[in-house]
């Protein structure tokens, strides 16, 4: 298994003088704001996430998309809206996460949109359940210039895999991975960096070693193990791992569970990144899955107008005063080791 040095170098190659300057401005304004307990903002995001769609083919038990529990509508990102955002931000933007909720490959123009960002030298990453990595999609993915492809594994047998990836077929995941790697080799491409992501839950925690071995057999570049966000964790959960290092939660003396991290009155994400939903709403971060905190919309404003708007600044201010009072932050694990 190769270490992700090539992937890191690929990211650094995209760091232009302007992007480096923007990153330093963002970092400086964050620490100044944290120190003064008052939001000051310099620069534009270093990283953003854009949601291709909220639709998904699976029914994972801790995912609003899988549970079909959204109050917001399901839809597809419009290419014109996407291009407008990228055109505005690409000189400063370093990293584009091309997913939020839903399965990206359900968007019929997904690889074309990736190509648009890649042509502007933005580092692009996406996450997929790999059920739509047909031979054509695998080829298009490599040709799109996608830099990182995260494939959700979550089990090394069908029985274990479907315990969390409800409705999924492990063999489709493995076949899609093989196709992608075959096309990468055939096209003599260095990208995408292919990462197996294993979400550790109680039904699959005994297969961690097998997941590493499977990754080696298939030839993926990296296998990582991620702790799971659980919504109803206070009383424990049948999905909570027994191995403490793979859990975001720890047992309390009274038998309940709590986050391992404390909720400090600051949040780096509010200064360096944000999420744009398929219909253009700008929300603070990936913990706002149902887009309750809509701070503006790039459908009728420029991104810069939203980023520097009064509602956004008020939200940043609320974090600096009492982050624990914001509902979505109560299960936020910033400061906790997410990757084990």
N, C-alpha and C positions, 0 to 999 in steps of 0.2 A: 504494500500500500504506500503510495507516494505521499509525502508531506505536502501541504498546500502552498509550497513556496512559489511555484509557477503561477498559481492563482493570485497570490499576494503581489507578485511582481507585475502581473497583468493589470491589477488595480492601480498600482503606483505609476505605471506608464501613462495612465489617463489623467494624472495630476498635473495640470498646466499651471503656470505662474498665477493666472487669474483665479483658478480654483483653489490653489494653495492660499492665496491672499484672503479669499472669501472664507475659507475654513478657519484661518487664524482670527478673522474678525468675529465670526460666530462664537468661537471658543472664548475669546476675550470678553465678549458681551455677556456670555453665560456666567462666567465667574464674577464679573462685576455685578451682575444682577443678583447672584446668589449671596454675595458679600453685603450688598446694600439693601437687600430685601425689597427691591423695586425693579421692575422689568425695564431693561434697556436692550435694544436690538440693533445689531449691526450685521449687514450681509444678508444673504439668502440661504435657503437650506443646502446643506452638503448632500443630503440624501432625502429622497421622497419615495413613498409607496403609492402606486396607482393600481386601482382595482379593475381588471378586465371585465369581470362579471361576478355576481353573487350566486349564480347557479352552480350546482354541484351534483354529480352522479352518485355520491356516497351519502351515508347517514351516520357520520361519526357522532358519538354521544355527547361530546363536550364542544361541539361546533354549532353555532347558530345557523349556518348555512345547511349543514347536514340535518339538523333538527327541524329545519323549515320554520324557525321561530322568529325571523326578522319581522319588525314592524315596518321597515322600509321596503320598497319594491325591489324586485329582481329585474335586472336588465343588463345591457351590454354597453361598454364604453364606446362612445362614438369616436371614430378616427380623427375627425376634424378637431374635436375638443382636445384629444391627446396631443396632436401635432402642435396646436396652439400653446399648450402648456410647455412642451419640450422646446419650442422655438423661443419662448420667453426665458427659460431657465438654463438652457444647455451650456452656456458659457461659464456658469458658476456651479452647476450641478455635477457632482462626481459619481453618484451611486443611485441607480433606479431599481427599486424592488418592485417587480411586476406581478404582484399578487397582494391580496388582502383577505377577502373572503371569496369562496367559490373556487372552481377549477379553471385555471387560465386557458387551457386548451379547448374549452367549450366556446371560446370567442373565435369566430371563423377567420378573423384577420390577425390573430395573435402574433404569429411569427413576422408578419409585415410590420406591425407596430414595433416589435423588438428591433427589427432592421432599421427603422426610422431613428430610434434612439442610438443604436450602435453606430450608425453612420455619423453621428455627432460626437462620437468618442466618449459616450457615457457608459460606465460599467453597468451591465444589466444582469439581474438575477431573477429567477422565478422558482416557484415550488409547485410540484404537481403530484397527483396520485398515480400518474403514469399509465392510466387506462386508455389514453388516447394517443400514445406514442406509436402510431402506425408507422409503416415504412416511410410513407410520404411525410408525415409530421416529423419523424426523426431526421430525415434529410433536411427539411425546411428549418428545423431548429438549429442544426449545425450551420447552415447557410445564412441564417439570420444574424449571426455574430453574437448570439447570447453568450455571456461570459460564465455564468454559473447556473447549473440546473440541480435543484434539490429534489430528490425523489423520496417520497414517504414510504418507508419500508414497514416498520412497526410489527414485524412478525416473520418468522422463517418457515412457518407451516401455515396452511390455509386456515386451520382451526384457530390458531393464535392470531393471525392477521385479521380475520374477520371479527374477532372479539372487539376490536376498536374500529377498524375500517369496515363498518357494517355495509354489506352489499358489494364489497370489493372482491376481486380475485387476484390472489398473489401471483399466479402464473402470468397474468397480464402485465403486472409490474415488472417481473423479471424479463419477459419477452421484450417489453418496451425498452428496458435498460440495454439489453443486448443489441437491439436495433440502433439505438442512439450511439452506442460505443462503436458499432460496426461502421456507421456512416461517418463518425468523426475520424476513424482510421482511414476509411476509403477516400475522404476528402482531404486528408492530411492536415487536419485542423487541430490547433492546440486548445480550442474551446468547443463546447462549454466544459468547464470543470464540473465533473459529475460527483455529487455528494449523496450518499444514502443517509437519510435522517431517520433515526429510530426513536420514536416517542416512547419513553419508558413508562409503562403502566403495569399494574400487578399481573395481568394475564400473560405479559410477554417478557417480564424481567429475567426469567430464567434462560432466555435465548440471546442474551447480550453477546456472549462468546460466539454463538452460531452466526449472528449477524455480521460480526467482524470477518469470520471465515467466508461467508457468502459474498461479502464485498470483495475479498481477495480473489475468489474464484471467478467472479464476473469481470474484474478489472476496473472497478470504479476507483476514482481518485481518492476518496475519503469516506469514512463511515463515522458519523457523529451520533451521540446519544443526548437526547433533549428531555428535560423534565416537563411534565404536563401541567398546564393550567387547569385547575378544577374549579367549577363554580360553587358547588356546595361542599366545601372542604372542612368546615368547622367541626362537624361530627364524624369526620372520616369519610372515606369513599371506597367502594370496591375496586376502583381504578387506582387508588393510591398505592405506590410501590411499598414493599416491606423494607427495601434497602434505602436507608435515609439519604444517601448521597444522590439518589435519583428522584428525590422529592423536593418540591418547593415549600413544603409545609413540615412543621415539627410538632410533636406531641407536647401538650401542656400538662401540668400537674393534675388538673381536674378532668383529664381524659379527652379534652377537645384538641383541635389543631389550629395553628396560627401560621402566618407567613414567617419564613425564616428572616426576612429583612424587615427593618424598621422603615416607616414611611417618613423620610426626611422631607422637609419643606423646600424641595427643589426638584427639578426634572430636566436633565440634559436634552431629552427629546424635544421639549418645547422650543428649543433654540436651534437645533440642527436638522430636524426632520418633521415630517407630517404625513398624513394619508389623504389621498384624493379618491373618493368613491367613484363608481362607474358613471354616476350622473353629475359629477363635478363638485360635490360637496367637499369642503376641506375640514377634516376632523383632526384632533390633536395627535392621536397615535393609534397603534394597532389594538389597544385595549378597548377602544370605543367601537366595538364591532357592529353595533346597531346604529351608529352615527347619531347619537343623542346630542353630542356637543358640536353642532354645525357652526363653524366660525366664519363662514362665508361660502361663496361658490364661484368657481372659475368659469361657470357657464355664463355668468353675466358680469364678472369682474376680472381684472388681471390678477395673476397670482400675487404679485407684489402688494396690491391693494388689500387683499385678504390677509397676507402675512403680517402686514404692519397695521392692521385695522384696530380700532378701539376694542371690539369684542375679543380679539386674540390677545391683546395686551392685558385686558381685564382677566382673561383666563390664566395667563402667565402669573399675574399678580396673585390670584387666588391660590395657586400652587405654592407661591413663596410665603404665603401667610398660614394656610391650613390645608395642606394636601389631603390629609385624612378625611376631610369633609366632602371630598369629591367622590361620588359613588364609584366611578370606574377605576379610581386609584386604589380603592380598598383591596383589590386583588391584583395589584400591580407588583411585579417582581423585579423592578429595576433595583439593582443592588444585590440581588440574589444570583447565585451561579445557576444559570439556565442550562448551560452545556456541561454535561458530566463526562 
